[in-house]
Structure formats: structure tokens, C-alpha cells
Amino acid sequence: MGALQITLGVIGVAVSVVAWGVFVYGVVRQIRIIRLGQPDATRNGPFAPRLRTLITEFAAHTRMNKLRHVGPWHWLVMWGFLLGSAALFEAYGETFNPHFAWPVIGHWAPWQLLLELLGLGTVLGGIALAIIRQANHPRRADRQSRFAGSNFGQAYFVEAVVIIEGIGILGVKAFKISSGVEDPALWSSFVTQPLAQILPTSTAAVSIMALIKLLSGMIWLYVVGTTLTMGVAWHRFSAFFNIYFKREADGGVALGKLKPMMSEGKPLDFEEADPEKDVFGAGKIEDFSWKGWLDFSTCTECGRCQSQCPAWNTGKPLSPKLVITQLRDHAYAKAPYLLAGGKKDMAGEEIGLTGDNPYAGIDVLAIAEAERPLVGAGDDGGVIDPDVLWSCTTCGACVEQCPVDIEHVDHIVDMRRYQVMIESNFPTELNTMFKNLENKGNPWGQNAKDRLAWAEDLDFEVPVFDGEFGDAEYLFWVGCAGAFEDRAKKTTRAVAELLHIAGVGYKVLGPEETCTGDPARRAGNEFVFQMLAQQNVEVLNSVFEDVDQAKRKIVVTCAHCFNTLANEYPDLGGQYEVVHHTQLLNRLVREKRLVPVAPIAEDVTYHDPCYLGRHNKVYEAPRELVGASGATLREMPRHADRSLCCGAGGARMWMEERIGKRINVERVDEALGTAPSKIATGCPFCRVMLTDGVTARQSDGKASEKVEVVDVAQLLLTAVKRGQPAGPAPLAVGSGKAALAEQD
């Protein structure tokens, strides 16, 4: 140990003491800040499934590998960081003594091989990620870059540290070999052994490379410890916790049902709720749960959510990534005020801090941040612009793609809840929808007595529930669109006819059916949703009163009704087996109860409804039905879990689309790119939106007049009925008896 080694070692230790101190203090500060969020006891267990999910997601990179050209490189960097920490700590000894190695394993050939792979992997992985970032730079036009809005400086800093760490690992090892300190087998040192042949003999170089390896890590710790909003660095630690505490303990993403409204860690009871005390959605940053704050802290700014967002891709101001990062920056800027006990009432008056000078000792920037509204237009200084908030279709593409399990949709809907229920500040079009739901039980404001109008021209009896469920196998939930919207009625009729042909016993509710509440809930009106849902659960439970729990089956044609009945009604006491019509029809085809006898010789592209596909993972059944009908399926570039939304979700069906390109037109353009004769789907909302898009393109002369939007049930019905045009006789539904009339 010479003077040089002592000097280098002392420098390394001195810098480390400062860096580790700053970093540990940063960790403590971050934990304190995250705990400012509302309590949420639903994340505490069960332990085993959550741990299994954590291990699977990080070890196998199951979610990161959704982008396969990125996943392997990130996997190398991740393991380089985790296991390479052992090489980093080894540098403390190597700076003082070039001959230092870990006891027992230090000269072990497998350990030497591991070091070789870690060093090489981090260098190659870091370079690859930097190249990918450059290749996707925001200089690309038309919002093609998923990194638009990301902090490039922070990202390149992290990638530079990764590369230097890898070079340090390889450099120390190569100089040890060239200096005769080590003589590993070639198979365990296939890079450093040849490299050593051209390096000089220098034990001093071993210590210098060790210090470089050490200082790069210490600089990283210092910078990260002083920059708590550097998600691209902090996710190395917080991602593990974010994955473990994800909403679904079984490993599923936070889609399907929405997170219920919570206050003080408990579901909000509207009968006892007090707006002065309880939290109604998220009106302030501290109204988000601690898991929300952990989400904000974990965002890596990779932009995968942004690249998949239909609003962002059509020129809207919404970027899921920027929503999360803006909330993060606001949260951490306001944190000193909150940590000091600051709190405001609903009128904006300070009630948490008292005294002659209540803000003494608090950063003036934190005080200024506390004055900002969470949602507000530019002039109001709001953190989230209303146009951003209301552009979301709740399609879930952001949640599906996020590699660290951030729950964007839940956070957006929580902000909507506060705006609707407390501020009464929402798009004017929604006011009509809310009133229609409250007064008429459907978004269109139609009369309940007309809910059976869709069946008036069928030539068989549609069985209506009359107090006895009898030997029926399914309750056919028609839905508001299926009952009132002319295009959706065709789907309802097709399904009813197919069930009749297959001999499936079913009944419909008719006037007793009301909206499931999906559009109200996604728009933030939880009160109206609860009112409708509780009413429906009461009706459904009375229908199934004498039916065994295992036989309480509902078939639905609407993807939104399907999601709500299956995933959200159980929380309100409605436990049923809910199937989508594509699932049931596909089973009937397999059982030969429906036999397509006249194949449809047409090219069909299938559009995945978000609430059927991403939210409920039903992808194969509708595609198999397209195949069963004899049509040739042509997939769009964005399909299955990457399918582009039609633009109707999140109550957007009832809102005007004034900014950017219409989402339904964007989707239709993609569909037309497959040169189909028909565009098939499995949701009435999608059918309406896609039909409007096709009509727009036909009027522009960009689509053939022969292109048609249909439900997969219609394709199947055509094939089953030998391609003959339907000629049903009308039915006097009110009396429950068929009556003959001329065919249409």
C-alpha cells in the first residue's frame, strides 16, 4: 500500500461518507413525503401473491419486455446495478490495495465470469439505452417520440453512470490481469483477458480504475439524494415497492374496476360523508393516497404510456406521463408546507398553521405551490389543465404499458370526482347526461317503456322476466345502447336470434333495466353511479332470488356493461357470472349448437374494445368468431393489448371532441389501411364511433361506400343463416306474444 493508494482510498472514503449521508437523508425525506398521502390499507397483503408478482416482474422483466427491443438491454442494466453493487463495494478495498478481493469468492472462476458479464452487460446496456433514446428523440415530428417532455439531462446522467460503472468493473479486472494480480481462465474473462494483453503492468492503474468505479457511484448517490424528483434514477429503488403494492394482489394491472372513493383509508359512505371532513376524490395533492405519491415518485419518464395514449396521438394536450410528472413536481414542491402542518379548508383558508407568522421557516416556493389549484386553466395556475383532465378516455393503454405499474386511470378519475362532486366544474355536455341518468335511467334520456322496442320486428318471442326466472340459463342484459341506439339494436337483435337458434334459455328485464352507471363513474359522478348500481343490484338479486349462486349468469353485449357488472357490482353485493356475448357465442359454436354453414368470403379487421380487451383480457373469443364466420381476419398494426381506443370511453361518448384529430377517425384510418370490406367489433360504443368515422371518411372520398361496421354477432348470424337476409316477423313485445308482420 503506497502513498498513491492511501490518497486514493482516503478520497474514496471521504466522498462516500458525504454521498451516503446525502443519499440516506434523501431516502428518509422521500419516505416522509410519500407518507403525506392518504392511508390505504388495501395494499398491505396478501404477502405471498404480491411477493410472487414482484419477483416475476423484476426478475423476468415481464412488463418491461412489452417493448422487446428495450427489455433485454434494461434487464442487463438492472442486474448490473443489483449484482454490480458487490463490485462497487469491492472498490473500497481495491483503492487501498490493488490485490484486494472478496474473501472466498474473490478469485473463484464463476465469480470472475459474473463480473465479466456484469461489466460487459452494463456497458452494452447503457449504450443501447442511450442510442434508443436518441433514436426516439422529440425532434421527430407529429408526437412520434415517447420521450417528448421527458428530462433528457437526467436520463443521460443515469446512463453515463451505468456505462462508467461497467467500464470500471472491466477496467479494474483487466489491469489486475495485466499486472499479474490475477490470472483467471479465458472462459471466465473472455473480454478482459485479451484486453489485458495490450494494457501496461500497473497496480496503480488498478486503484485508479477502482476509484473511478467508486466515484461514479458516489456522484450518482449524491445527485439522486439531492434531487428527489429524479424518477429515472429513484425508480431503481421505488419500483420494487410500487410493484409490490400495486392495486391487484394477483399481479393484474389496475384496470377493470375503478378504485373506489376512499377517505381516511376507508370506502366513502355517501349517507354519512361530510365534505368538510371527508375526501371526495382528489382536490388537492394530499388527497391522493400514499400509493399515489409512490406512483408519482416512481415514474421513469420512459413515455410508454404516452406513446399508446389515444388523446396524445391525436393532438390532445393529455399525456399520461406528463400528468404523473406534473403531479410529482407539485407534490414535492408543496411537501415542505405540508410537512410543517399546513392545511387549507374548502374555502382556501389556512387552518393548519396558526400564530402571528404561521409561514415562518417554510420555503416561500412551497407556500406559493400550496396556493395552486390542483386542476385549473393556465390563468388559474392549475397543476393539471381541465382540457388535459377531460381528454382521457380511460382506455387503460397507459396502465397496460407502464413497466412500473403506475395507476394513471385511477388518479385521473379521482381528480374528475372532485371536480364533479365538489366543484361542479365539468364539460357542459355531461350535465345533460347526468340528468338523463338520474331522471330516465339512461344517458339518452329515453323512456323506460321503450327498452323493448329493439325486439318489435323479430319473428320469435323474446322472453321477458315476469317475476319467475324459471329454467332460463341466462339473463340477457341488453344495455342502454343496445336498447335505444339504432346501430346497437342490430347487435342486440342478432344476439337474441343466435341464442334462439341455439336453444339457449334466457330472459330480458325490459323496462326494469337501467344504466349500469359506467359513464357516470368514469366521468367522476360517483354519487349517480352508486344510485344506479344499487338499484340494479337490488333488481338483479330479486331476479335471481331462487337461483343458486353458481347459476346466476348474465350475458351482455356492451363491453362497458360487461366490465361494470362483472368487476364493480360485487363490491355492492352483486355476485354474478357475467359473460360477454362473444364468449358465449364462441362456446356455442364450439359445442355445435351454432353451425356456420355459409362462410363469409370477405376481409374483416377487428377492433378490440378497450373495456373488453385491455380491461378484461378478452381477445381470442371475438377473433375466433370472425374465423368461424368464414371471414379472413386482417389485424390492424395496433391490436389486442395495444389496440387504439375508439374515443368513446370515460364518458367521452357524450362530450364534443374539439381539440386535434378525432380519435374515431384516427382508428378508422388505421382500419382502412388493412383494406377490409367490414370492420368488426364487440361493443356498441365502438360501433357507433367507428361508424361515424367511416361515414366521415366516405364523405371525404377516402373510404369505399361498401365498407361497413358490424358486430361480430352479425357476422356469425349471416353465416349461420346461410347468408339469407333476415326476414323476421314483428313481435308485440308488450304482450309477450309474437305477431306476424311483413319482413323488412
Order of alpha helices (4+ residues) and beta strands (2+ residues): alpha-alpha-alpha-alpha-alpha-alpha-alpha-alpha-beta-beta-alpha-alpha-alpha-alpha-alpha-alpha-alpha-alpha-beta-alpha-alpha-beta-alpha-alpha-beta-alpha-beta-alpha-beta-alpha-beta-alpha-beta-alpha-beta-alpha-beta-beta
